[in-house]
């Protein structure tokens, strides 16, 4: 016959078995109950706590070496672009620089040259001898330009005669040296007279009849010197080089052009003003 202690142990074992059977049966019906019951023992788990226990993976930090390389590359590209811009502007400046001769009205210059005996020589010589001060051409300024060109040609011819004046018996060459030196002086006197009158008038009408008369006289005297030189060479049969002959022709034509312009000044002023 079992004792009281044996009976109690049997009862306890049976109770435990029954409780385990109930727990296993309920766990099969609701598998999440175990985790819920377990969490209830620690209180409610908040969203913040859940984020702490399960943090999101951190964003990758940019590499410092990569950032430095990117900055260097950017600066290099910008610097290269600036250099290209400067080079382009500089090249543009040289490529599209203004011409040496300022733009003028070719029609006006041709009109003036048309009153001379040598219109083609007049236009080509004067248009190629323009400078910045000749940007606004009128009959007066064209006259001054023709005198400068004539003076330049006569001066060159005088130097050429001096270079071959090495034979005392060749009198014609020596005479031409003196004659063209005098012609140059006459032309320079004409330009000096014009400059004096312009200074007096201070921008006013300086080309008076008196100035026109004086300039015509001086140019005519210079032309006479040139003609005398040519006649002396022909009479004495002096042989001069073809280069000097061309210079003589050019100098004499330019003096003729200047004389024609000043002689027709009144007519030109009416046409072009």
KAHU-V668892 format. One line per field, one symbol per residue. phi: phi as a letter, one per 30 degrees, with the letter a starting at -180 (. if undefined). psi: psi as a letter, one per 20 degrees, with the letter a starting at -180 (. if undefined). Layout:
phi->???
psi->???
This chain:
phi->.ddddddddddddddddddddddddddddbdddddddddddcidcddddddddbdddddddddddddddddddddddddddddddddddddddddcddddcddbdddddddddddcdbddddddddddcdbddcdcdbeddddddddddddddddddddddddcdcbedddddddddddddddddddddddddddddddddhjddcdddddedddddddddddddddddddddddcidcbdddddddddddddddddddddddcdedddddcc
psi->pqrhghgghgghhhggghghggghghhhhnhihghghghhijrporhghhhghmqqpqqppqphhggghggggghgggggggghggggggggghhkqqqhpqprohgghhgghiirimhghggggghijqahikhnqrhghhggghhggghgghgggghghhhjmjohinhhghhhggghghghhgghhghhgghghhhgiliaoimrhggggggggghhhghhgghgggghgghikppqqhghghhgggghhhhhggggghhkggghhggi.
